Amino acid sequence: MTHTPENLTIAGRRAAILEELAEAAKAGGREGADVRLVAVSKVQPEPRIEEALAAGQRVFGENRVQEAQTRWTARRAQYADLELRLIGPLQTNKAEDAVALFDVIETLDREKLARAILKAMDKTGRSPRLYVQVNTGEEPQKAGVIPKDVPAFVEEMRALMPQGIEGLMCIPPVEEPASLHFALLAKLARETGLSHLSMGMSADYALAARLGATSVRVGSGLFGEREG
Ligand SMILES: *Cc1c(COP(=O)(O)O)cnc(C)c1O
């Protein structure tokens, strides 16, 4: 568990998290590695988003397309270096809206969705970077490709998607040690020749960074508890 002082401002917590990420990467033998902090802004009140932007945060994760549109569409013009990542499940009928808004889609997990994204790319002229979501715990209620199917799925996606696949993403089961899942995701990435890993949330981002995360998704640990 990583504890950041509750009394810090968002800017203070952000600085502390960035420092912890750098230390953890170093402890994992990756000194100087850039571990991207993805600020998960879902359900957070607007003043907190403004505070994060003022502190220099530019990479944000959202898990609902419509909520993200409401929050970010107008801000696009204001912040040219904004990077928006979809980290929640995507329905094929929302693919066009998602492709129009997001720079990265982290939850690609089926061919039907890939084809919808392709069609949307054609229509919008945009080409989001893609991560394959892996269901490392093989939980029936959770999205993602199960580990044994990952190599074939990644190959299939490389053939289908012109931009290729940037990396793998996972959300470990809450009741199991996250380290096993992070190590499994890192192993799958090595096996498939992928260099980017999206793993680690508020409770375990430092552990994830130590085990090879190139981006961590932190919501409550940065913004404070979600109120919604
Ligand atoms: C909400 C969410 C997070 C952030 O969770 P915290 O525990 O608040 O850091 C990270 N990843 C995904 C996929 C999420 O849906």
PDBQT file of the ligand as one rigid body, heavy atoms in Angstrom, charges set to zero:
ROOT
HETATM    1  C1  LIG A 301     -11.281   4.038 -11.425  1.00  0.00    +0.000 C 
HETATM    2  C2  LIG A 301     -10.164   3.324 -12.073  1.00  0.00    +0.000 A 
HETATM    3  C3  LIG A 301      -8.839   3.532 -11.653  1.00  0.00    +0.000 A 
HETATM    4  C4  LIG A 301      -8.437   4.440 -10.508  1.00  0.00    +0.000 C 
HETATM    5  O1  LIG A 301      -8.792   3.885  -9.289  1.00  0.00    +0.000 OA
HETATM    6  P1  LIG A 301      -8.240   4.500  -7.910  1.00  0.00    +0.000 P 
HETATM    7  O2  LIG A 301      -8.284   3.364  -6.975  1.00  0.00    +0.000 OA
HETATM    8  O3  LIG A 301      -9.169   5.613  -7.553  1.00  0.00    +0.000 OA
HETATM    9  O4  LIG A 301      -6.869   4.982  -8.158  1.00  0.00    +0.000 OA
HETATM   10  C5  LIG A 301      -7.837   2.879 -12.358  1.00  0.00    +0.000 A 
HETATM   11  N1  LIG A 301      -8.109   2.058 -13.388  1.00  0.00    +0.000 NA
HETATM   12  C6  LIG A 301      -9.366   1.827 -13.814  1.00  0.00    +0.000 A 
HETATM   13  C7  LIG A 301      -9.599   0.912 -14.968  1.00  0.00    +0.000 C 
HETATM   14  C8  LIG A 301     -10.434   2.451 -13.157  1.00  0.00    +0.000 A 
HETATM   15  O5  LIG A 301     -11.680   2.205 -13.596  1.00  0.00    +0.000 OA
ENDROOT
TORSDOF 0
